[in-house]
Amino acid sequence: MKRVVTFGELMLRLAPNGYYRFFQNDQMQATFGGGEANVAVSLANYGLDSVYVTKLPKHAIGQGAVNSLRAFGVDTSKIVRGGDRVGIYYLEKGASQRGSVCIYDRANSAIALASKEDFDWDSIFEGADWFHFTGITPALGKNVAEICVEACKAAKARGVKISCDLNYRGKLWTRAEAREAMTELCKYVDVCISNEEDAKDVFGIEAEGTDIYGGKLNHEGYKSVAKQLKEKFGFEKVAITLRSSISASDNDWAGMLYDGENYCFSKSYHLHIVDRVGGGDSFGGGLIYALLSGKSTQEAIEFAVAASALKHSIEGDYNRVSVAEVEKLAGGDGSGRVQR
């Protein structure tokens, strides 16, 4: 069984019921989520040996976060316990022409205050085949960025494949800070995952002839982006998610995977969105599974996009789908008919 390690911050998610605005009533749903944790859950659901690494407090909220992963079979044995805070994010889901709103309350969380000495990467990567992190994690602080570098070095020393989702978050750091840190980290990355904005925000690489707000995507422009990223860092593969935002409720969704020779585009899905948070992470989880399973470039991008399309129909950060469900959709059955 393939073993995948992911590293990042697991947060408490507080969200009004349904599509209510903040404090439209006096209730909020409490769940957990975070980029790399979402990937870990997807991989566990697909039957891989999925290991999640972070730092969480020993108190009841920290334990609740750990338990949320254990429920899906994620290996939590490498999680470091300590610190005082679990990071929080507040989510108001958008609908129609009203966009979603995300407010962070994650300063001084346990992982944000972690040190390099907290993590024994040689032990963590024992028997590992793959390591995944996102650009959100080094954005938590220079200390965490240094931990990411240490992790990448240890993974490389063991011959572990490394993937990174650029995931630029302007609320966490500046473009200049992101470029400096990610330029160093991307030296170790084998598979880069990006979207229509991240390559521009982090590295200034932009797809020409594309209007992400007007629903116009230029395939040739994204080929250029992928090629430039590969040439800059020597990535083995570059995956780009392609989202056309018609409204907060309706998007067109597809993806491209470049392997150095072939530019493979997936079929496009029209999504009526239930919850889009974690959509990119479910793409990453699907892509990692597909590549570790030996799927071709075209098969891998079809699986990743189908996995993410299904996630948009599921409440919460975690993608609660199986390989069979993803393959059914990737194979062309998107009818949504009742299964009896």
C-alpha positions in Angstrom: 0.0 0.0 0.0 1.3 3.4 -1.0 2.1 5.8 2.0 1.5 9.5 1.6 2.5 12.1 4.2 0.8 15.6 4.3 1.8 18.5 6.5 -0.2 21.7 7.4 -2.7 23.3 9.7 -5.9 21.7 10.8 -8.5 24.4 11.8 -11.8 24.6 13.4 -14.4 25.8 10.9 -17.3 27.8 12.1 -20.1 28.5 9.6 -23.7 29.7 9.7 -26.3 27.0 8.8 -26.9 26.7 5.1 -26.5 29.9 3.2 -27.2 32.3 6.2 -25.1 35.3 6.6 -22.9 35.7 9.7 -25.2 36.1 12.8 -28.4 35.9 10.7 -29.3 33.5 13.5 -27.5 32.4 16.6 -26.1 29.1 15.4 -22.9 28.0 13.7 -21.8 24.6 12.5 -18.5 23.4 14.0 -16.4 21.1 11.8 -12.7 20.8 11.0 -10.6 21.3 7.8 -7.4 22.6 6.3 -5.7 22.1 2.9 -3.4 19.2 3.6 -5.8 17.6 6.1 -8.4 17.6 3.3 -6.0 15.8 1.0 -5.2 13.3 3.7 -8.9 12.4 4.1 -9.3 12.0 0.4 -6.4 9.6 0.2 -7.6 7.6 3.2 -11.0 7.3 1.5 -9.2 5.9 -1.6 -7.5 3.2 0.4 -4.0 4.6 0.7 -1.9 4.8 3.9 -2.5 8.4 4.6 -0.4 10.2 7.3 -1.2 13.7 8.5 1.4 15.8 10.4 0.7 19.0 12.3 0.8 20.4 15.9 -2.3 20.6 18.0 -3.1 21.4 21.6 -3.7 18.6 24.1 -7.1 20.1 25.1 -10.6 18.9 24.0 -10.7 21.0 20.8 -7.3 19.8 19.7 -8.5 16.2 20.4 -11.7 16.8 18.4 -9.6 17.9 15.5 -7.5 14.7 15.7 -10.6 12.6 16.0 -12.1 14.1 12.9 -9.2 12.6 10.9 -9.2 9.3 12.7 -12.9 8.8 11.7 -11.7 8.5 8.1 -8.7 6.2 8.9 -6.1 8.9 8.6 -2.9 8.0 10.5 -2.6 10.7 13.2 0.3 9.1 15.1 2.8 11.7 13.9 0.8 14.7 15.1 2.7 16.7 17.7 0.7 17.8 20.7 1.4 21.1 22.4 0.6 24.8 22.2 -2.6 26.6 23.3 -4.7 27.4 20.2 -6.4 25.6 17.4 -6.7 28.0 14.4 -10.2 29.0 13.5 -11.7 30.1 10.2 -15.2 31.5 9.8 -17.0 30.7 6.6 -20.1 32.4 5.1 -21.1 30.5 2.0 -22.0 32.6 -0.9 -25.0 32.0 -3.3 -25.9 33.4 -6.7 -24.1 36.8 -7.1 -23.1 37.0 -3.4 -19.6 35.6 -3.0 -18.4 33.5 0.0 -16.5 35.2 2.8 -13.7 33.6 4.8 -12.3 35.2 8.0 -9.2 33.8 9.6 -8.5 33.7 13.4 -5.3 31.6 13.3 -2.6 33.8 14.7 -0.5 32.1 17.4 -2.0 28.7 16.7 0.0 25.7 17.8 1.4 25.0 14.4 2.1 28.7 13.7 4.3 28.7 16.8 5.9 25.3 16.1 9.7 24.9 15.9 11.9 22.7 13.7 12.7 20.6 16.7 9.0 19.5 17.0 9.2 17.2 13.9 11.4 14.1 13.4 11.2 14.0 9.6 13.4 10.9 9.2 11.0 9.0 11.3 7.9 10.6 9.7 9.1 9.7 6.2 10.0 6.1 7.0 8.3 3.9 4.3 6.7 7.0 2.7 6.2 7.3 -1.1 4.9 10.8 -1.4 4.9 14.1 0.5 2.3 16.9 0.0 2.1 20.4 1.3 0.5 23.7 0.2 1.6 27.3 0.0 -0.7 28.0 2.9 1.6 26.3 5.4 4.8 28.4 4.9 2.6 31.5 4.9 1.9 30.9 8.7 5.3 32.3 9.5 9.0 32.2 8.7 9.5 29.4 11.3 6.9 27.3 9.5 8.4 28.0 6.1 11.7 26.7 7.6 10.0 23.6 8.8 8.7 23.0 5.3 12.2 23.3 3.9 13.4 20.8 6.4 10.6 18.4 5.5 11.4 18.7 1.8 15.0 18.1 2.3 14.3 15.0 4.4 11.8 13.7 1.8 14.3 14.3 -1.1 17.0 12.4 0.8 14.7 9.4 1.0 13.6 9.6 -2.6 10.0 10.6 -1.7 8.0 12.4 -4.4 6.9 15.8 -3.4 3.8 17.7 -4.5 2.8 21.3 -3.7 -0.4 23.3 -4.3 0.7 26.9 -4.6 -2.5 28.1 -2.9 -1.7 31.8 -2.5 -3.6 33.4 0.4 -3.4 37.2 0.4 -4.7 37.4 3.9 -1.7 35.5 5.2 1.3 37.1 3.4 2.3 39.4 0.6 3.1 38.4 -2.9 6.7 39.3 -2.3 6.9 37.1 0.8 5.2 34.3 -1.1 7.6 34.5 -4.0 10.7 34.4 -1.8 9.5 31.4 0.2 7.9 29.4 -2.6 10.9 29.9 -4.9 13.0 28.1 -2.4 10.5 25.4 -1.7 9.7 24.7 -5.3 13.3 23.6 -5.9 12.3 20.3 -4.2 8.9 19.9 -5.8 8.1 17.2 -8.4 4.5 17.9 -9.0 3.2 21.5 -8.9 -0.5 22.2 -8.6 -1.8 25.7 -9.4 -5.0 27.5 -10.5 -5.8 30.4 -12.7 -4.6 32.9 -10.1 -1.8 31.4 -8.0 0.9 31.2 -10.7 0.3 34.9 -11.4 0.2 35.9 -7.7 3.2 34.0 -6.6 5.5 34.0 -9.6 4.0 36.6 -12.0 3.3 34.0 -14.6 -0.1 34.8 -16.3 -2.3 33.1 -18.8 -2.9 35.4 -21.7 -6.4 35.9 -23.1 -8.1 34.7 -19.9 -10.9 36.4 -17.9 -11.6 34.4 -14.8 -14.5 36.6 -13.8 -16.1 36.7 -17.3 -15.9 33.0 -17.8 -13.4 33.1 -20.6 -10.5 30.6 -20.4 -7.8 30.3 -23.0 -6.3 26.8 -23.2 -3.2 28.0 -25.1 -2.5 30.5 -22.3 -2.5 27.7 -19.7 -0.2 25.6 -21.7 2.2 28.6 -21.6 1.8 28.9 -17.8 2.5 25.2 -17.3 5.5 25.3 -19.6 7.0 28.3 -17.8 6.5 26.8 -14.4 8.2 23.6 -15.5 11.1 25.5 -17.1 11.6 27.6 -14.1 11.7 24.8 -11.5 12.2 21.6 -13.4 8.9 20.1 -12.2 8.1 16.6 -13.5 4.4 17.6 -13.9 2.3 20.7 -13.6 -1.4 20.5 -12.9 -3.7 23.5 -13.3 -7.3 23.7 -12.3 -9.6 25.7 -14.6 -12.6 27.4 -13.0 -15.0 29.6 -14.8 -17.1 31.4 -12.2 -20.5 32.1 -13.6 -21.7 32.9 -10.0 -21.1 31.7 -6.5 -23.6 29.0 -7.1 -22.6 27.9 -10.6 -19.1 27.2 -12.0 -17.6 25.4 -14.9 -14.8 23.2 -13.7 -11.9 21.4 -15.6 -8.2 20.8 -15.4 -5.0 20.4 -17.3 -2.0 18.2 -16.6 1.4 18.8 -18.3 4.0 16.0 -18.2 6.7 17.7 -20.2 5.4 16.4 -23.5 1.7 16.2 -23.4 -0.9 18.9 -22.4 -3.9 16.8 -21.3 -7.2 18.6 -20.6 -10.1 17.0 -18.8 -13.7 17.1 -19.7 -15.5 20.1 -18.3 -18.2 19.9 -15.6 -21.0 22.4 -14.9 -21.2 22.5 -11.1 -24.2 23.7 -9.0 -22.2 24.3 -5.8 -23.2 23.1 -2.4 -19.8 23.9 -0.8 -16.7 24.8 -2.7 -14.2 25.0 0.2 -11.8 22.1 -0.2 -12.5 21.8 -3.9 -8.8 22.3 -4.8 -7.6 20.0 -2.1 -9.9 17.2 -3.4 -8.3 17.8 -6.8 -4.9 17.4 -5.3 -5.9 14.2 -3.5 -7.4 12.8 -6.6 -4.3 13.6 -8.6 -1.9 12.1 -6.1 -4.0 8.9 -5.9 -4.1 8.7 -9.7 -0.4 9.2 -10.2 0.5 6.7 -7.5 -1.9 4.2 -9.1 0.0 4.4 -12.4 -2.8 6.1 -14.4 -1.8 7.8 -17.6 -1.6 11.6 -17.8 -5.1 11.8 -19.4 -6.6 9.3 -16.9 -5.0 11.2 -14.0 -6.4 14.6 -14.8 -9.8 13.0 -15.5 -9.8 11.4 -12.1 -8.6 14.5 -10.2 -11.2 16.8 -11.8 -14.0 14.3 -11.3 -13.0 13.9 -7.6 -13.1 17.6 -7.2 -16.4 18.0 -9.0 -18.0 15.6 -6.6 -16.5 17.5 -3.6 -18.4 20.7 -4.6 -21.6 18.7 -3.8 -20.6 17.9 -0.3 -20.9 20.0 2.9 -17.7 20.6 4.9 -14.0 20.6 3.9 -13.6 16.8 3.6 -14.3 15.0 0.4 -16.4 12.0 1.4 -16.3 9.9 -1.8 -14.9 6.6 -2.9 -12.7 5.6 -5.9 -15.7 3.9 -7.4 -17.8 7.1 -7.3 -15.0 9.1 -8.8 -14.4 6.6 -11.6 -18.1 6.5 -12.4 -18.2 10.2 -12.9 -14.9 10.3 -14.8 -16.2 7.5 -17.0 -19.1 9.7 -18.1 -22.0 9.1 -15.7 -22.8 12.5 -14.3 -26.6 12.1 -14.5 -27.0 12.2 -10.7 -29.8 9.7 -11.0 -30.9 7.9 -7.8 -29.0 4.7 -7.1 -31.4 1.9 -6.2 
